[in-house]
Amino acid sequence: MTDTAWNTARPWRGIMVATALPLRDDLTVDYDAYAEHVRWLIDSGCDGVVPNGSLGEYQTLTDEERARVVHTAVEAAGDPARVMPGVAAYGSAEARRWAERAAAAGCGSVLLLPPNAYRADEQAVRDHYAEVAKAGVPVVAYNNPFDTKVDLSPALLAALHRDGSIVAVKEFTGDVRRAYEIAELAPELDLLIGADDVLLELAVAGAVGWIAGYPNALPASCAELFHAAVAGDLTTALPLYRSLHSLLRWDSKTEFVQAIKLSMDIVGRRGGPVRPPRSPLTEEIERGVREATEKAVAHGHR
């Protein structure tokens, strides 16, 4: 049986919710709503939060907004170690500065994309992670080759781990076969589920955490699913997974930010609009998200 209690020594384990950022109708950040959202997630069984990730629309934030989002999360979480800020930036020096600020705030870890201004080669990737690791806070690599065009292959992840640059990886490729190769090449590297719709498969393959999207709307049910999955309790996990999967798969689509915010609005949480260049959902996509969300709520998910 896997111990699913929050790991204070490795605070990046467990359910770390990639938080959506509530915006007012004028597209300003509603920090009070965000603080309440962070508290609600943790009270609902989630282990921590990941502000300033893609779901948090960090690319559209000013430096002042980005810093205040982290401060708000730290204050609301109760324990700053439960906060894993995203520190992605075009330059390694800038990413390191965000990591240093996270370390100063007491955050337990940071989430870092590879260089994403161009298609970086292996040495550039290793140098990038080594530079940010100098901030002294544990670094979780984020492998999203669809958006960054840089693939953190199992071999490259193993090299980054040997370098001492990363402690874990958020694996978003959807290729569950990688879990086994990562375990073979870097057995001490923690595997974190990076896409909601492969949660069960990666949990069975040995994942110890989930950087999650849909707990923003249904944290209690998602927490129950995760804990059952990592404990190997398929009798509980599989029916939950089947019931939620039509909703979870929206986390892996291009419109994931808008979809999750809509689901939040439907269940009574403040999601609100998105900032450009993201645009409102089309009628067809909104209908699909709404149907999947209402189906999940009708099945008792919360």
Phi, psi and omega in degrees: 000130180279137176283117184257007175294150181300133186263105183290335178282331178231075190291354177279353177279165181089199180266109175251111187277121171288100193284133166288151184252113181295128177244145174284172181298334178272009176072013170279156182283132176265089185294325178296317178296323179295316178300316179296324180295316179299314179299318181296318180299314181290319177296336182270005174110002176275155187269335182183187185225154178238092175281160175063033167268187179300321179294334177273007175056039186300331182296338183262359184271147169286164177302320180296316179296316182299317178294320182291327176300315179295315179302317180297317180296317180298315180296319186282330185289340180088316177234117183299339178295342178281001184250129179238086182293144168286133183238020180299141178201162180293326181252145179297323180296319179293318177300319178297320179298319176296322178294320178297321177294322177296317178298317180296330179278354180088012180298146185280342182190170174226156180250127187228122170287158169292173175308131185236014176273344180199171182279091186287147175274177187300317182294321178297320178297314181296320178295321180299309181292324178297321180296314182290327179297339178296344178293340174089008177251140181304134184254128172258121177284147178242112181263103179225076184292344179295317183267325184269341185064015175239121183262118173276085182294162176307320180294319179290322176299319178298320178295317178298323179290318177298325178294344185082017186269335183223153178249343185199169176224133167274109186262114187245005185291336185085355180271097185291344178297333181296332182303320183286324178290321176299317180296326179287318186274332182217073187298339180268358179277125181285130177265124178245134178295129184247352179227128187299328188273009168235024183303307186296317182297318180285328176296316177298328181278359173114009178298144182245004179202170182215113171270104204247151177258308190285347169299344173304330181255323186227066188294320185295314180292322178294322177295318178299317179297312182299311184296321177293320182294313182287340176276356181078016180272079183288337177299324176273316190290318188295314177297322177298315182297315179298320182292327185264348193296326180296337176270315183301328185293343177293340178295338183258007181261161182304326184269025189299324181295310180297321182295313182292321177296322177295316178300320176300314180300319183296321182272005175096012174260153180276108172261302176081190184283180176242159177271147174300150015277358173295149183231163179302155180294149171292162180301320182295314181291319178301321179297318179295317179294317181297317179297317180295322180291314180295326175297316180296318179295320180296331178277005175092007180286147184211000000 
